[in-house]
Amino acid sequence: MENSLIKKRNNNIYLSDDDVNILKRYDIDYNNYSSMKELLFYIEEVINNTDVSDELEDLLIKLSEYNYYFNTNK
Protein backbone atom coordinates (compact mmCIF):
# COMPACT_ATOMS: atom_id res chain seq x y z
CA MET A 1 0.00 0.00 0.00
CA GLU A 2 2.77 2.42 0.90
CA ASN A 3 4.40 1.87 -2.50
CA SER A 4 1.29 3.16 -4.24
CA LEU A 5 1.30 6.58 -2.56
CA ILE A 6 2.00 9.34 -5.04
CA LYS A 7 4.98 11.53 -4.22
CA LYS A 8 6.21 14.72 -5.78
CA ARG A 9 9.59 13.92 -7.31
CA ASN A 10 12.11 16.10 -9.11
CA ASN A 11 10.86 18.64 -11.65
CA ASN A 12 7.22 18.45 -10.47
CA ILE A 13 6.92 14.86 -11.59
CA TYR A 14 4.43 12.88 -9.52
CA LEU A 15 5.08 9.15 -9.15
CA SER A 16 4.50 6.39 -6.66
CA ASP A 17 7.28 3.97 -5.78
CA ASP A 18 5.45 1.35 -7.85
CA ASP A 19 5.49 3.71 -10.84
CA VAL A 20 9.22 4.26 -10.42
CA ASN A 21 9.78 0.50 -10.35
CA ILE A 22 7.86 0.05 -13.61
CA LEU A 23 9.92 2.80 -15.23
CA LYS A 24 13.12 1.13 -14.02
CA ARG A 25 12.09 -2.13 -15.68
CA TYR A 26 12.05 -0.24 -18.98
CA ASP A 27 15.28 1.65 -18.24
CA ILE A 28 13.45 4.98 -18.00
CA ASP A 29 14.91 7.36 -15.44
CA TYR A 30 12.37 10.04 -14.58
CA ASN A 31 15.23 12.26 -13.34
CA ASN A 32 16.27 12.78 -16.96
CA TYR A 33 13.09 14.72 -17.76
CA SER A 34 12.36 18.32 -16.98
CA SER A 35 8.60 17.92 -16.72
CA MET A 36 5.80 15.41 -16.52
CA LYS A 37 4.84 16.19 -20.12
CA GLU A 38 8.33 15.39 -21.33
CA LEU A 39 8.29 12.08 -19.45
CA LEU A 40 4.86 11.22 -20.86
CA PHE A 41 6.05 12.01 -24.38
CA TYR A 42 9.06 9.73 -23.98
CA ILE A 43 6.98 6.85 -22.59
CA GLU A 44 4.61 7.20 -25.53
CA GLU A 45 7.57 7.05 -27.91
CA VAL A 46 8.79 3.86 -26.24
CA ILE A 47 5.34 2.30 -26.53
CA ASN A 48 5.03 3.26 -30.19
CA ASN A 49 8.50 2.10 -31.20
CA THR A 50 9.00 -1.10 -29.21
CA ASP A 51 7.10 -4.17 -28.18
CA VAL A 52 6.16 -3.52 -24.56
CA SER A 53 3.69 -5.03 -22.16
CA ASP A 54 0.36 -3.51 -21.25
CA GLU A 55 1.95 -2.53 -17.96
CA LEU A 56 3.75 0.43 -19.55
CA GLU A 57 0.65 1.49 -21.47
CA ASP A 58 -1.37 1.37 -18.25
CA LEU A 59 1.29 3.46 -16.55
CA LEU A 60 1.10 6.05 -19.33
CA ILE A 61 -2.63 6.38 -18.78
CA LYS A 62 -2.19 6.70 -15.02
CA LEU A 63 0.58 9.29 -15.36
CA SER A 64 -1.55 11.27 -17.80
CA GLU A 65 -4.23 11.40 -15.14
CA TYR A 66 -1.68 12.52 -12.53
CA ASN A 67 -0.52 15.21 -14.91
CA TYR A 68 -4.04 16.47 -15.41
CA TYR A 69 -4.84 16.42 -11.72
CA PHE A 70 -1.63 18.05 -10.46
CA ASN A 71 -0.65 20.34 -13.34
CA THR A 72 -3.86 21.65 -14.89
CA ASN A 73 -5.40 24.88 -13.67
CA LYS A 74 -8.98 24.14 -12.84
N, C-alpha and C positions, 0 to 999 in steps of 0.2 A: 504494500500500500504506500509506504513512504517513497518508493521509487517512482511512483506515478504523480507525485506532487510537482506542479509546474514551478520552475524557478527562473528568475531573471538572470540571464547569463551575460557574457560580454556583448557589447554593441546592441543592447536592447533586444536580444534574442531570447525568447522564452522556450525552455525545454525542460522536460522531466528527466530524471536519471535514466528511465527506460528509453526515452527518445534518444538520448546521447548514446546509449548502448547500441541501438539500431543503427545510428549514423556510423558508429565505429565499425560495425560489421561490414559496412560498405566503404570503409576508408574515407569517410567524410568528416572533416574536422570543422565544427561550427566556428571555431576561433579564427578561421581563415576568411570569414565573411563579415562585411561591415554592417550588414542589416539583415533582418529577417527576410525581406524580399529577395535579396541576393542569394541567400541560402535556399529559399524556395525555388528560385530560378535554376540553380545548380542541380538540385534534387530532380527537378523535372527533366533537365537535360540528361541526367543519368538514366532515368526511367525510359526516356525516349530513345536512347542510344545503346542500351544494353539490356540483356535479359535478366530482369530482377524479379524477386518474389513480390507477392501482393503486399507483403509487410512494408516495403518502402513506399508503395503507392498509398497505402493506408496512412502512413506517417505524413506524407505530403498533404493529404486531406486534413489531417489533424493539425498540422502546423499552419496551414492556411486559415483554419478556424482560429487558432491562437493569434495569428497576425491580425485578423479582422477584429477580434475582441480587444487586444491590447494596443493596437496601433491605428485604429480608425477613430476619427473624431465622430462622436455620435450626437 
